[in-house]
C-alpha cells in the first residue's frame, strides 16, 4: 500500500524534496501517486506535521 497524506498537511514541501521517485504532487494538501510510491517511508520520516502514513 502506498503512503497517503492526511489533512494535517501544512504544504511545506519537505516531502517533495525527499521522495526518490517524485510521487508527490503539490496542492493545498499534497498528494502521493499510489502507482509511483515505492513505500520507502522517506516522506513520512521527514514530515514535520506527521501527516503522512500508511492507510
C-alpha positions in Angstrom: 0.0 0.0 0.0 1.2 3.5 -0.8 1.6 6.2 1.8 -1.1 8.8 2.0 -1.0 12.4 3.1 -3.8 13.4 5.5 -5.5 16.7 6.4 -2.7 17.7 8.8 -0.5 18.5 5.8 0.9 22.1 6.0 2.1 22.1 2.4 5.7 22.8 3.4 7.3 20.9 0.6 9.7 18.9 2.7 8.3 15.6 1.4 8.6 16.5 -2.3 12.3 17.1 -1.9 12.8 13.8 -0.2 10.8 11.5 -2.5 13.2 9.4 -4.6 10.6 8.6 -7.2 8.9 12.0 -7.4 5.5 10.5 -6.4 4.3 13.6 -4.5 2.5 16.5 -6.1 1.8 19.9 -4.7 -1.6 21.4 -3.7 -3.4 22.7 -0.6 -2.8 19.2 0.7 -0.1 17.4 -1.1 -1.0 14.1 -2.9 1.0 10.8 -3.3 0.6 8.9 -6.6 -0.2 5.4 -5.4 1.1 3.8 -8.6 4.5 5.6 -8.3 5.0 5.2 -4.5 7.6 2.6 -3.5 6.6 2.6 0.2 10.1 3.6 1.2 8.8 5.8 4.0 11.2 8.7 3.5 8.4 11.2 3.1 6.8 10.1 6.4 10.1 10.3 8.3 10.7 14.0 7.3 7.1 15.3 7.6 7.1 18.0 10.3 3.3 17.7 10.9 3.3 13.9 10.8 0.6 14.0 8.1 2.0 11.1 6.1 1.2 7.5 6.9 0.2 4.1 5.6 -3.6 3.7 5.2 
